[in-house]
């Protein structure tokens, strides 16, 4: 039975979430369908472009993503502080970048003279939009509706393209965040369609590696790495980028069943700082999708009241 979003997503529990959308009947989103010999590879670009464009309008940051043949993964960060600081005009412009708004709002943006009642009505509408700009449900809806319409138009058909709803996991602490991001970035390696992270097309890890090659401070449209492991981190992902890339590279060498690879005897230092041993980390990076909540037992227990849940369930990571 599907669970209410209020029991899955709450900014009070955590701002970080891992979401997955799958095509109905395992249809191909991208890649080549060997049954029909049709190539849908270009659709990877559709979803990547839409995802990153929406991240600039919404107050939702993209930490990691991977676009596969019949599903895609994203790790998202709800940026509530950004939403609070935006002016009503900024909120309206962001929402209207992907919607047609009422004439009254267009007059508001232009600075036309409005009556007090009209101004109050505009501000009431914009406050609804402000809340939606921090909604993962609205974010995922605008990705999936757009891709479904484009795919059905191309296939000259109608009907459902995606399964009914996207799956979501609350990532309750920095261990869960690191494990989910690495799990997402290593999807192509785990599926044996790429040998290395830098060869994994349409993933965030490849985009971050390309940004380093281009001497960019951070990958365009992706949530930056903040560079340390403080508990309170409003400005970015609480790790160093190079530590994370080292961790992803090391992990990728361990989880390919069809390729032995070179297993370094030196574990990445970030594992120790996160409180993982080798076995626990590799288990997390391959099994992270198992629970609706991901984190240590204490983190899950703390989050339950915010998610309107009572049972201590989820994918539990080792306590520090």
Secondary structure, DSSP 8 states (H G I E B T S, - for coil): ----GGGT--TTT-SEEEEEEEBGGG--SSSEETTTTEE-TTHHHHHHHHHHHHHHHSSEEEEEEEE-SSEEEEEEEE-HHHHHHS-HHHHHHHHHTSS---HHHHHHHHT----HHHHHHHHHHHHHHHHHTT-HHHHHHHHHHHHHHHHHHHHT--S--B-SS-EEEEE-SHHHHHHHHHHHHTHHHHTTS-SSGGG-TTBHHHHHHHHHHTT-SS-TTS--B-SS--S--SSSBSS-HHHHHHHHHHHHHHS-TT------SS--HHHHHHT--HHHHHHHHHHGGG-SEEEEHHHHHHHGGGGT--S--SEEE---
